Amino acid sequence: MRPRIEAVFQAVAADLLERLAPALSSSYQQGTVGMVATLLAIAAEEWDRAASRRIEENASIRDLFRDATPAIENSALRQRLMELSAADDRDFRVSALEANNCALRAALIDLHCYVEKEAGPDARRIEDKIWKELAKSTERRRLISAPF
């Protein structure tokens, strides 16, 4: 039997909180153990969804770029968006997906800056899509295990 990583993290977090922390005499040590346990619980939750969330977000941003590109008059930005939207996630390691996500989000920021300065219905439509994607991105990243 091979234990699932998220189950191991959850079990260790629970053990730290239920057995180790109460046995410590210092409130500072108890707090430190509690913080470590919380980080393990968050890591357990993120472990299972890490690749899926990034693939979904990357695809959504690429779709947004494909939709926005015809309305972009800045040739350098338009070319950058076309190149990024034509790429795909072939390497499913989280580090590779995260690198793609960072490149896409950096271009999304540049696109947002661009359309905020532009007038007209296309700019407002793109800006609205950007805000909707940012809201969805926030929801995708929400932690169920965290009380915040």
DSSP file (Angstrom, degrees, kcal/mol; ACC not computed):
  #  RESIDUE AA STRUCTURE BP1 BP2  ACC     N-H-->O    O-->H-N    N-H-->O    O-->H-N    TCO  KAPPA ALPHA  PHI   PSI    X-CA   Y-CA   Z-CA
    1    1 A M              0   0    0      0, 0.0     0, 0.0     0, 0.0     0, 0.0   0.000 360.0 360.0 360.0 136.9    0.0    0.0    0.0
    2    2 A R        -     0   0    0      0, 0.0     2,-0.1     0, 0.0     0, 0.0  -0.966 360.0-130.2-115.3 118.9    1.2    3.5   -0.9
    3    3 A P        -     0   0    0      0, 0.0     2,-0.3     0, 0.0     3,-0.0  -0.367  22.4-113.1 -69.7 146.0   -0.3    6.3    1.2
    4    4 A R     >  -     0   0    0      1,-0.1     4,-2.1    -2,-0.1     3,-0.3  -0.590  21.6-129.4 -75.8 138.2   -1.7    9.3   -0.5
    5    5 A I  H  > S+     0   0    0     -2,-0.3     4,-2.7     1,-0.2     5,-0.2   0.903 107.0  51.6 -56.7 -46.1    0.3   12.4    0.1
    6    6 A E  H  > S+     0   0    0      1,-0.2     4,-2.2     2,-0.2    -1,-0.2   0.865 109.4  50.8 -64.1 -34.0   -2.7   14.5    1.1
    7    7 A A  H  > S+     0   0    0     -3,-0.3     4,-2.3     2,-0.2    -1,-0.2   0.881 110.3  49.8 -68.5 -37.8   -3.8   11.8    3.6
    8    8 A V  H  X S+     0   0    0     -4,-2.1     4,-2.6     2,-0.2     5,-0.2   0.942 111.4  48.3 -64.4 -47.7   -0.3   11.8    5.1
    9    9 A F  H  X S+     0   0    0     -4,-2.7     4,-2.5     1,-0.2    -2,-0.2   0.916 112.8  48.5 -59.2 -43.7   -0.3   15.6    5.5
   10   10 A Q  H  X S+     0   0    0     -4,-2.2     4,-2.4    -5,-0.2    -1,-0.2   0.906 112.0  48.7 -64.8 -41.4   -3.7   15.5    7.1
   11   11 A A  H  X S+     0   0    0     -4,-2.3     4,-2.3     2,-0.2    -2,-0.2   0.910 112.9  47.0 -65.8 -42.2   -2.8   12.8    9.5
   12   12 A V  H  X S+     0   0    0     -4,-2.6     4,-2.6     2,-0.2    -2,-0.2   0.916 112.0  51.1 -66.0 -42.3    0.5   14.5   10.6
   13   13 A A  H  X S+     0   0    0     -4,-2.5     4,-2.1    -5,-0.2    -2,-0.2   0.928 111.5  47.4 -59.9 -45.5   -1.4   17.8   11.0
   14   14 A A  H  X S+     0   0    0     -4,-2.4     4,-3.0     1,-0.2     5,-0.3   0.911 111.6  50.5 -63.3 -42.4   -4.0   16.2   13.2
   15   15 A D  H  X>S+     0   0    0     -4,-2.3     4,-2.5     1,-0.2     5,-1.7   0.902 109.5  51.2 -63.0 -41.4   -1.3   14.4   15.3
   16   16 A L  I  <>S+     0   0    0     -4,-2.6     5,-3.0     3,-0.2    -1,-0.2   0.921 117.0  39.6 -61.1 -43.5    0.5   17.7   15.8
   17   17 A L  I  <5S+     0   0    0     -4,-2.1    -2,-0.2    -5,-0.2    -1,-0.2   0.885 123.6  37.0 -74.5 -39.2   -2.6   19.5   17.0
   18   18 A E  I  <5S+     0   0    0     -4,-3.0    -3,-0.2    -5,-0.2    -2,-0.2   0.815 133.2  14.4 -88.0 -31.3   -4.1   16.7   19.0
   19   19 A R  I  X5S+     0   0    0     -4,-2.5     4,-0.6    -5,-0.3    -3,-0.2   0.813 126.8  39.0-112.9 -45.2   -1.1   15.1   20.6
   20   20 A L  I >><S+     0   0    0     -5,-1.7     3,-0.9     2,-0.2     4,-0.7   0.965 111.0  51.7 -77.7 -52.1    2.0   17.2   20.4
   21   21 A A  H >4<S+     0   0    0     -5,-3.0     3,-1.3     1,-0.3    -1,-0.1   0.900 109.3  49.6 -55.9 -46.6    0.7   20.8   20.9
   22   22 A P  H 34 S+     0   0    0      0, 0.0    -1,-0.3     0, 0.0    -2,-0.2   0.781 106.7  57.9 -64.7 -23.0   -1.1   20.0   24.2
   23   23 A A  H << S+     0   0    0     -3,-0.9     2,-0.3    -4,-0.6    -2,-0.2   0.615  88.1  92.5 -81.8 -11.1    2.0   18.2   25.5
   24   24 A L    <<  -     0   0    0     -3,-1.3     6,-0.0    -4,-0.7    -4,-0.0  -0.625  62.5-155.8 -86.0 141.7    4.1   21.4   25.1
   25   25 A S  S    S+     0   0    0     -2,-0.3     2,-0.4     4,-0.0    -1,-0.1   0.787  71.4  78.3 -87.0 -27.9    4.4   23.7   28.1
   26   26 A S     >  -     0   0    0      1,-0.1     4,-2.3     2,-0.0     5,-0.2  -0.673  67.4-149.5 -87.1 131.5    5.3   26.9   26.2
   27   27 A S  H  > S+     0   0    0     -2,-0.4     4,-2.4     1,-0.2     5,-0.2   0.827 101.1  57.6 -66.7 -29.7    2.4   28.7   24.5
   28   28 A Y  H  > S+     0   0    0      2,-0.2     4,-2.3     1,-0.2    -1,-0.2   0.936 108.2  45.4 -63.9 -45.7    5.0   29.9   21.9
   29   29 A Q  H  > S+     0   0    0      2,-0.2     4,-2.6     1,-0.2     5,-0.2   0.899 112.1  51.6 -64.4 -40.8    5.8   26.3   21.1
   30   30 A Q  H  X S+     0   0    0     -4,-2.3     4,-2.4     1,-0.2    -1,-0.2   0.911 110.7  48.7 -61.3 -41.8    2.2   25.3   21.0
   31   31 A G  H  X S+     0   0    0     -4,-2.4     4,-2.3     2,-0.2    -2,-0.2   0.889 110.5  50.7 -64.7 -39.8    1.5   28.2   18.6
   32   32 A T  H  X S+     0   0    0     -4,-2.3     4,-2.3     2,-0.2    -2,-0.2   0.928 111.4  47.2 -64.3 -45.2    4.4   27.2   16.4
   33   33 A V  H  X S+     0   0    0     -4,-2.6     4,-2.6     1,-0.2    -2,-0.2   0.896 111.4  52.4 -63.0 -40.2    3.2   23.6   16.2
   34   34 A G  H  X S+     0   0    0     -4,-2.4     4,-2.2    -5,-0.2    -1,-0.2   0.894 109.1  49.6 -61.5 -40.4   -0.3   24.9   15.4
   35   35 A M  H  X S+     0   0    0     -4,-2.3     4,-2.4     2,-0.2    -2,-0.2   0.918 111.2  48.6 -65.3 -43.7    1.1   27.0   12.6
   36   36 A V  H  X S+     0   0    0     -4,-2.3     4,-2.3     1,-0.2    -2,-0.2   0.912 111.1  50.9 -62.5 -42.6    3.0   24.0   11.1
   37   37 A A  H  X S+     0   0    0     -4,-2.6     4,-2.2     1,-0.2    -1,-0.2   0.900 109.6  50.3 -62.2 -40.7   -0.1   21.8   11.4
   38   38 A T  H  X S+     0   0    0     -4,-2.2     4,-2.4     2,-0.2    -2,-0.2   0.912 109.4  51.0 -64.0 -42.9   -2.2   24.5    9.6
   39   39 A L  H  X S+     0   0    0     -4,-2.4     4,-2.6     1,-0.2    -2,-0.2   0.892 109.7  50.4 -62.1 -39.4    0.4   24.7    6.8
   40   40 A L  H  X S+     0   0    0     -4,-2.3     4,-2.4     2,-0.2    -1,-0.2   0.898 109.4  50.9 -65.0 -39.8    0.3   20.9    6.4
   41   41 A A  H  X S+     0   0    0     -4,-2.2     4,-1.8     2,-0.2    -2,-0.2   0.907 112.2  46.8 -63.8 -41.2   -3.5   21.0    6.2
   42   42 A I  H  X S+     0   0    0     -4,-2.4     4,-2.6     2,-0.2     5,-0.2   0.914 111.6  51.0 -65.8 -43.0   -3.3   23.7    3.5
   43   43 A A  H  X S+     0   0    0     -4,-2.6     4,-2.4     1,-0.2    -2,-0.2   0.878 107.7  53.9 -62.0 -38.0   -0.6   21.7    1.6
   44   44 A A  H  X S+     0   0    0     -4,-2.4     4,-1.1     2,-0.2    -1,-0.2   0.917 111.4  44.9 -62.2 -43.5   -2.8   18.6    1.8
   45   45 A E  H  X S+     0   0    0     -4,-1.8     4,-0.9     1,-0.2     3,-0.3   0.926 116.1  45.5 -66.7 -45.1   -5.7   20.5    0.2
   46   46 A E  H  X S+     0   0    0     -4,-2.6     4,-1.6     1,-0.2     3,-0.2   0.833 101.7  68.2 -69.0 -32.3   -3.6   22.1   -2.5
   47   47 A W  H  < S+     0   0    0     -4,-2.4     4,-0.4     1,-0.2     3,-0.3   0.909 101.5  45.6 -53.6 -47.0   -1.7   18.9   -3.3
   48   48 A D  H  < S+     0   0    0     -4,-1.1     4,-0.3    -3,-0.3    -1,-0.2   0.820 123.5  32.0 -71.4 -31.2   -4.8   17.3   -4.8
   49   49 A R  H  X S+     0   0    0     -4,-0.9     4,-2.9    -3,-0.2     5,-0.3   0.436  86.9 103.6-106.6   0.3   -5.9   20.3   -6.9
   50   50 A A  H  X S+     0   0    0     -4,-1.6     4,-1.6    -3,-0.3     5,-0.1   0.902  88.8  34.8 -55.9 -52.1   -2.6   21.9   -7.8
   51   51 A A  H  > S+     0   0    0     -4,-0.4     4,-2.7     2,-0.2     5,-0.2   0.937 118.1  52.1 -69.6 -45.6   -2.4   20.7  -11.4
   52   52 A S  H  > S+     0   0    0     -4,-0.3     4,-2.5     1,-0.2     5,-0.2   0.911 109.2  49.5 -58.4 -45.9   -6.1   20.9  -12.1
   53   53 A R  H  X S+     0   0    0     -4,-2.9     4,-2.6     1,-0.2    -1,-0.2   0.919 113.2  46.3 -61.3 -43.9   -6.4   24.5  -10.9
   54   54 A R  H  X S+     0   0    0     -4,-1.6     4,-2.8    -5,-0.3     5,-0.2   0.898 111.9  50.1 -68.9 -40.0   -3.5   25.7  -13.0
   55   55 A I  H  X S+     0   0    0     -4,-2.7     4,-2.2     2,-0.2    -2,-0.2   0.937 113.7  46.5 -62.1 -46.1   -4.6   23.9  -16.1
   56   56 A E  H  X S+     0   0    0     -4,-2.5     4,-2.1    -5,-0.2    -2,-0.2   0.926 115.3  45.5 -62.0 -45.9   -8.1   25.3  -15.8
   57   57 A E  H  X S+     0   0    0     -4,-2.6     4,-2.5    -5,-0.2     5,-0.2   0.914 111.8  51.2 -66.7 -42.5   -6.8   28.8  -15.1
   58   58 A N  H  X S+     0   0    0     -4,-2.8     4,-2.4     1,-0.2    -1,-0.2   0.917 111.4  48.2 -61.1 -43.2   -4.3   28.8  -17.9
   59   59 A A  H  X S+     0   0    0     -4,-2.2     4,-2.3    -5,-0.2    -1,-0.2   0.899 111.1  51.1 -63.5 -41.0   -7.0   27.7  -20.4
   60   60 A S  H  X S+     0   0    0     -4,-2.1     4,-2.1     2,-0.2    -2,-0.2   0.907 111.3  46.7 -64.5 -42.6   -9.3   30.4  -19.2
   61   61 A I  H  X S+     0   0    0     -4,-2.5     4,-2.4     2,-0.2    -1,-0.2   0.906 111.1  52.3 -67.8 -40.2   -6.7   33.1  -19.6
   62   62 A R  H  X S+     0   0    0     -4,-2.4     4,-2.5    -5,-0.2    -2,-0.2   0.907 108.8  50.6 -61.6 -40.9   -5.7   31.8  -23.0
   63   63 A D  H  X S+     0   0    0     -4,-2.3     4,-2.1     1,-0.2    -1,-0.2   0.916 109.4  51.3 -61.1 -42.7   -9.4   31.9  -24.1
   64   64 A L  H  X S+     0   0    0     -4,-2.1     4,-2.2     1,-0.2    -2,-0.2   0.913 110.1  49.4 -60.1 -43.3   -9.6   35.5  -22.8
   65   65 A F  H  X S+     0   0    0     -4,-2.4     4,-2.6     2,-0.2    -2,-0.2   0.912 108.8  52.1 -63.2 -43.1   -6.5   36.4  -24.9
   66   66 A R  H  < S+     0   0    0     -4,-2.5    -1,-0.2     1,-0.2    -2,-0.2   0.892 113.1  45.5 -61.0 -38.6   -7.9   34.8  -28.0
   67   67 A D  H  < S+     0   0    0     -4,-2.1     4,-0.2    -5,-0.2    -1,-0.2   0.871 117.7  43.1 -70.2 -37.4  -11.1   36.9  -27.6
   68   68 A A  H >< S+     0   0    0     -4,-2.2     3,-1.8    -5,-0.2     4,-0.5   0.805  92.1  82.6 -80.5 -30.0   -9.2   40.1  -26.8
   69   69 A T  G >< S+     0   0    0     -4,-2.6     3,-1.7     1,-0.3    -1,-0.2   0.820  84.2  56.9 -51.3 -45.0   -6.5   39.9  -29.5
   70   70 A P  G 3  S+     0   0    0      0, 0.0    -1,-0.3     0, 0.0    -2,-0.1   0.787 107.7  50.4 -59.9 -24.5   -8.5   41.3  -32.4
   71   71 A A  G <  S+     0   0    0     -3,-1.8     2,-0.6    -4,-0.2    -2,-0.2   0.484  87.1 100.4 -91.2  -2.7   -9.3   44.5  -30.5
   72   72 A I    <   -     0   0    0     -3,-1.7     6,-0.0    -4,-0.5    39,-0.0  -0.750  44.3-178.7 -91.5 118.9   -5.7   45.2  -29.4
   73   73 A E        +     0   0    0     -2,-0.6     2,-0.6     5,-0.0    -1,-0.2   0.730  58.3  95.2 -87.3 -23.9   -4.0   47.9  -31.6
   74   74 A N     >  -     0   0    0      1,-0.2     4,-2.8     2,-0.1     5,-0.2  -0.581  66.1-155.7 -70.0 112.6   -0.6   47.7  -29.8
   75   75 A S  H  > S+     0   0    0     -2,-0.6     4,-2.5     1,-0.2     5,-0.2   0.858  87.9  51.0 -65.5 -37.0    1.3   45.3  -32.1
   76   76 A A  H  > S+     0   0    0      2,-0.2     4,-2.2     1,-0.2    -1,-0.2   0.929 114.8  42.9 -66.5 -44.2    3.8   44.1  -29.5
   77   77 A L  H  > S+     0   0    0      2,-0.2     4,-2.7     1,-0.2     5,-0.2   0.920 113.7  51.7 -67.0 -43.2    1.0   43.3  -27.0
   78   78 A R  H  X S+     0   0    0     -4,-2.8     4,-2.3     1,-0.2    -2,-0.2   0.921 111.3  47.6 -59.2 -44.4   -1.2   41.7  -29.6
   79   79 A Q  H  X S+     0   0    0     -4,-2.5     4,-2.5     2,-0.2    -1,-0.2   0.911 111.6  50.4 -63.7 -42.9    1.7   39.5  -30.8
   80   80 A R  H  X S+     0   0    0     -4,-2.2     4,-2.4     1,-0.2    -2,-0.2   0.918 111.8  47.4 -61.3 -44.2    2.5   38.5  -27.2
   81   81 A L  H  X S+     0   0    0     -4,-2.7     4,-2.5     1,-0.2    -1,-0.2   0.883 111.1  51.7 -66.1 -38.3   -1.1   37.6  -26.5
   82   82 A M  H  X S+     0   0    0     -4,-2.3     4,-1.4    -5,-0.2    -2,-0.2   0.917 111.5  47.0 -64.1 -42.9   -1.3   35.6  -29.7
   83   83 A E  H  X S+     0   0    0     -4,-2.5     4,-0.9     1,-0.2    -2,-0.2   0.930 114.8  45.7 -65.5 -44.8    1.8   33.6  -28.8
   84   84 A L  H  < S+     0   0    0     -4,-2.4     3,-0.4     1,-0.2    -2,-0.2   0.884 112.7  50.0 -66.6 -37.9    0.6   32.9  -25.3
   85   85 A S  H  < S+     0   0    0     -4,-2.5    -1,-0.2     1,-0.2    -2,-0.2   0.756 107.8  54.6 -74.2 -22.0   -2.9   31.9  -26.4
   86   86 A A  H  < S+     0   0    0     -4,-1.4    -1,-0.2    -5,-0.2    -2,-0.2   0.696  95.8  83.6 -81.5 -19.8   -1.5   29.5  -29.0
   87   87 A A     <  -     0   0    0     -4,-0.9     2,-0.3    -3,-0.4    -3,-0.0  -0.252  62.5-163.4 -75.8 168.1    0.6   27.6  -26.5
   88   88 A D        -     0   0    0    -26,-0.0     2,-1.0    -2,-0.0     3,-0.2  -0.941  30.7 -93.6-145.6 171.7   -0.8   24.9  -24.3
   89   89 A D        +     0   0    0     -2,-0.3     3,-0.1     1,-0.2     8,-0.1  -0.761  50.9 152.3 -91.3 100.8    0.1   23.0  -21.2
   90   90 A R        +     0   0    0     -2,-1.0     2,-0.7     1,-0.2    -1,-0.2   0.707  62.2  64.1 -98.6 -26.2    2.0   19.9  -22.3
   91   91 A D        -     0   0    0     -3,-0.2    -1,-0.2     1,-0.1     6,-0.0  -0.891  65.1-169.3-101.5 114.6    4.1   19.4  -19.2
   92   92 A F        +     0   0    0     -2,-0.7     2,-0.2     4,-0.1    -1,-0.1   0.279  43.5 123.1 -94.6  12.0    1.8   18.7  -16.3
   93   93 A R  S  > S-     0   0    0      1,-0.1     4,-2.6   -42,-0.0     3,-0.5  -0.530  70.8-124.7 -66.3 140.6    4.4   19.1  -13.5
   94   94 A V  H  > S+     0   0    0      1,-0.2     4,-2.8     2,-0.2     5,-0.2   0.873 110.2  56.3 -58.1 -38.0    3.1   21.7  -11.1
   95   95 A S  H  > S+     0   0    0      2,-0.2     4,-1.9     1,-0.2    -1,-0.2   0.895 110.4  44.3 -62.5 -39.0    6.3   23.7  -11.5
   96   96 A A  H  > S+     0   0    0     -3,-0.5     4,-2.2     2,-0.2    -2,-0.2   0.912 114.3  48.8 -71.2 -42.8    5.8   23.9  -15.3
   97   97 A L  H  X S+     0   0    0     -4,-2.6     4,-2.4     1,-0.2    -2,-0.2   0.895 111.6  50.4 -62.1 -39.7    2.1   24.7  -15.0
   98   98 A E  H  X S+     0   0    0     -4,-2.8     4,-2.6    -5,-0.3    -1,-0.2   0.887 107.8  52.6 -66.7 -39.1    3.0   27.4  -12.5
   99   99 A A  H  X S+     0   0    0     -4,-1.9     4,-2.0     2,-0.2    -2,-0.2   0.927 111.8  46.2 -62.5 -43.8    5.6   28.9  -14.8
  100  100 A N  H  X S+     0   0    0     -4,-2.2     4,-2.6     1,-0.2    -2,-0.2   0.913 111.7  52.3 -62.2 -42.1    3.0   29.1  -17.6
  101  101 A N  H  X S+     0   0    0     -4,-2.4     4,-2.8     1,-0.2    -2,-0.2   0.901 107.9  50.8 -61.4 -42.2    0.5   30.6  -15.2
  102  102 A C  H  X S+     0   0    0     -4,-2.6     4,-2.2     2,-0.2    -1,-0.2   0.911 111.2  48.0 -63.7 -42.0    3.0   33.3  -14.2
  103  103 A A  H  X S+     0   0    0     -4,-2.0     4,-1.9     2,-0.2    -2,-0.2   0.913 114.2  46.9 -64.5 -42.3    3.7   34.2  -17.8
  104  104 A L  H  X S+     0   0    0     -4,-2.6     4,-2.2     1,-0.2    -2,-0.2   0.911 112.6  48.6 -65.9 -42.6   -0.1   34.3  -18.6
  105  105 A R  H  X S+     0   0    0     -4,-2.8     4,-2.0     2,-0.2    -1,-0.2   0.858 108.7  53.8 -69.0 -33.9   -0.9   36.4  -15.5
  106  106 A A  H  X S+     0   0    0     -4,-2.2     4,-1.9    -5,-0.2    -1,-0.2   0.920 111.6  45.5 -63.9 -42.3    1.9   38.9  -16.3
  107  107 A A  H  X S+     0   0    0     -4,-1.9     4,-2.8     2,-0.2    -2,-0.2   0.858 108.8  56.8 -68.4 -34.2    0.4   39.3  -19.8
  108  108 A L  H  X S+     0   0    0     -4,-2.2     4,-2.6     2,-0.2    -2,-0.2   0.898 106.2  50.1 -62.6 -39.9   -3.0   39.6  -18.2
  109  109 A I  H  X S+     0   0    0     -4,-2.0     4,-2.6     2,-0.2    -2,-0.2   0.926 111.5  48.0 -62.4 -44.9   -1.8   42.5  -16.1
  110  110 A D  H  X S+     0   0    0     -4,-1.9     4,-2.2     1,-0.2    -2,-0.2   0.901 112.1  49.1 -63.6 -40.4   -0.3   44.2  -19.2
  111  111 A L  H  X S+     0   0    0     -4,-2.8     4,-2.8     2,-0.2     5,-0.2   0.916 110.6  51.1 -63.4 -42.4   -3.6   43.7  -21.1
  112  112 A H  H  X S+     0   0    0     -4,-2.6     4,-2.1     1,-0.2    -2,-0.2   0.930 110.0  48.9 -61.9 -45.7   -5.6   45.1  -18.2
  113  113 A C  H  X S+     0   0    0     -4,-2.6     4,-0.9     1,-0.2    -1,-0.2   0.907 112.7  50.0 -58.9 -41.1   -3.3   48.2  -18.1
  114  114 A Y  H >X S+     0   0    0     -4,-2.2     3,-0.8     1,-0.2     4,-0.7   0.951 112.0  44.1 -63.9 -51.3   -3.8   48.6  -21.8
  115  115 A V  H >< S+     0   0    0     -4,-2.8     3,-0.5     1,-0.3    -1,-0.2   0.801 105.0  63.1 -70.9 -26.1   -7.5   48.3  -21.9
  116  116 A E  H 3< S+     0   0    0     -4,-2.1    -1,-0.3    -5,-0.2    -2,-0.2   0.823 106.7  45.7 -63.6 -28.5   -8.0   50.6  -18.9
  117  117 A K  H << S+     0   0    0     -4,-0.9    -1,-0.2    -3,-0.8     2,-0.2   0.597 101.0  86.5 -88.3 -12.8   -6.4   53.4  -20.9
  118  118 A E    <<  -     0   0    0     -4,-0.7     2,-0.2    -3,-0.5    -3,-0.0  -0.584  66.9-142.7 -91.6 151.2   -8.5   52.7  -24.0
  119  119 A A        +     0   0    0     -2,-0.2     4,-0.3     4,-0.1     3,-0.1  -0.656  52.2  60.8-101.6 163.5  -11.9   54.1  -24.8
  120  120 A G  S  > S-     0   0    0     -2,-0.2     4,-1.8     1,-0.1     5,-0.2  -0.165  89.0 -73.7 107.1 163.7  -14.7   52.2  -26.5
  121  121 A P  H  > S+     0   0    0      0, 0.0     4,-2.6     0, 0.0     5,-0.2   0.832 122.6  57.4 -67.2 -34.2  -16.9   49.2  -26.1
  122  122 A D  H  > S+     0   0    0      1,-0.2     4,-2.5     2,-0.2     5,-0.2   0.928 107.5  48.5 -62.4 -43.2  -14.2   46.6  -26.9
  123  123 A A  H  > S+     0   0    0     -4,-0.3     4,-2.6     1,-0.2    -1,-0.2   0.910 113.4  46.8 -63.3 -41.9  -12.0   47.9  -24.2
  124  124 A R  H  X S+     0   0    0     -4,-1.8     4,-2.5     2,-0.2    -1,-0.2   0.892 111.6  51.4 -68.2 -38.0  -14.8   47.8  -21.6
  125  125 A R  H  X S+     0   0    0     -4,-2.6     4,-2.0     2,-0.2    -2,-0.2   0.925 113.2  44.6 -62.9 -45.0  -15.9   44.3  -22.8
  126  126 A I  H  X S+     0   0    0     -4,-2.5     4,-2.4     2,-0.2    -2,-0.2   0.917 112.5  51.8 -65.7 -43.6  -12.3   43.0  -22.4
  127  127 A E  H  X S+     0   0    0     -4,-2.6     4,-2.4     1,-0.2    -2,-0.2   0.908 108.8  51.0 -60.2 -41.6  -11.9   44.8  -19.0
  128  128 A D  H  X S+     0   0    0     -4,-2.5     4,-2.2     1,-0.2    -1,-0.2   0.910 109.9  49.8 -62.3 -42.1  -15.2   43.2  -17.8
  129  129 A K  H  X S+     0   0    0     -4,-2.0     4,-2.3     2,-0.2    -2,-0.2   0.878 109.0  52.8 -64.3 -37.3  -13.9   39.7  -18.9
  130  130 A I  H  X S+     0   0    0     -4,-2.4     4,-2.6     2,-0.2    -2,-0.2   0.944 109.4  47.9 -63.0 -47.3  -10.6   40.4  -17.0
  131  131 A W  H  X S+     0   0    0     -4,-2.4     4,-2.1     1,-0.2    -2,-0.2   0.891 111.4  51.0 -62.2 -38.5  -12.4   41.2  -13.8
  132  132 A K  H  X S+     0   0    0     -4,-2.2     4,-2.3     2,-0.2    -1,-0.2   0.908 110.7  48.6 -64.6 -40.8  -14.6   38.1  -14.2
  133  133 A E  H  X S+     0   0    0     -4,-2.3     4,-2.8     2,-0.2    -2,-0.2   0.900 109.5  52.2 -65.9 -40.2  -11.5   36.0  -14.7
  134  134 A L  H  X S+     0   0    0     -4,-2.6     4,-2.0     2,-0.2    -1,-0.2   0.893 110.2  48.9 -63.1 -38.2   -9.8   37.5  -11.6
  135  135 A A  H  X S+     0   0    0     -4,-2.1     4,-2.0     2,-0.2    -2,-0.2   0.923 112.7  47.2 -65.9 -43.8  -12.9   36.7   -9.5
  136  136 A K  H  X S+     0   0    0     -4,-2.3     4,-2.7     1,-0.2    -2,-0.2   0.896 110.2  53.6 -63.1 -39.7  -13.0   33.1  -10.8
  137  137 A S  H  X S+     0   0    0     -4,-2.8     4,-1.6     1,-0.2    -1,-0.2   0.901 107.4  50.6 -61.9 -41.5   -9.3   32.9  -10.1
  138  138 A T  H  X S+     0   0    0     -4,-2.0     4,-0.6     1,-0.2    -1,-0.2   0.911 111.3  48.3 -62.4 -42.3   -9.8   34.0   -6.5
  139  139 A E  H >< S+     0   0    0     -4,-2.0     3,-0.9     1,-0.2    -2,-0.2   0.895 108.1  54.3 -66.7 -39.6  -12.5   31.4   -6.1
  140  140 A R  H 3< S+     0   0    0     -4,-2.7    -1,-0.2     1,-0.2    -2,-0.2   0.850 111.0  46.7 -60.7 -33.4  -10.3   28.6   -7.6
  141  141 A R  H 3< S+     0   0    0     -4,-1.6    -1,-0.2    -5,-0.2    -2,-0.2   0.526  83.5 123.0 -88.0  -7.6   -7.6   29.4   -5.1
  142  142 A R    <<  -     0   0    0     -3,-0.9     2,-0.5    -4,-0.6    -3,-0.0  -0.291  58.7-134.7 -59.7 136.3  -10.0   29.6   -2.1
  143  143 A L        -     0   0    0      1,-0.2     5,-0.2     3,-0.1     3,-0.2  -0.830  12.5-163.5 -96.3 125.7   -9.0   27.1    0.7
  144  144 A I  S    S+     0   0    0     -2,-0.5    -1,-0.2     1,-0.2  -102,-0.1   0.851  91.7  52.4 -71.8 -34.8  -11.8   25.1    2.2
  145  145 A S  S    S+     0   0    0   -104,-0.1    -1,-0.2  -103,-0.1  -103,-0.1   0.666  94.7  82.6 -78.2 -16.0   -9.6   24.2    5.2
  146  146 A A  S    S-     0   0    0     -3,-0.2    -3,-0.1     1,-0.1  -108,-0.0  -0.725  72.9-141.1 -94.4 138.8   -8.6   27.8    6.0
  147  147 A P              0   0    0      0, 0.0    -1,-0.1     0, 0.0    -3,-0.1   0.208 360.0 360.0 -81.7  18.0  -11.0   30.0    8.1
  148  148 A F              0   0    0     -5,-0.2    -4,-0.1     0, 0.0    -3,-0.0   0.384 360.0 360.0-128.8 360.0  -10.2   33.1    6.0
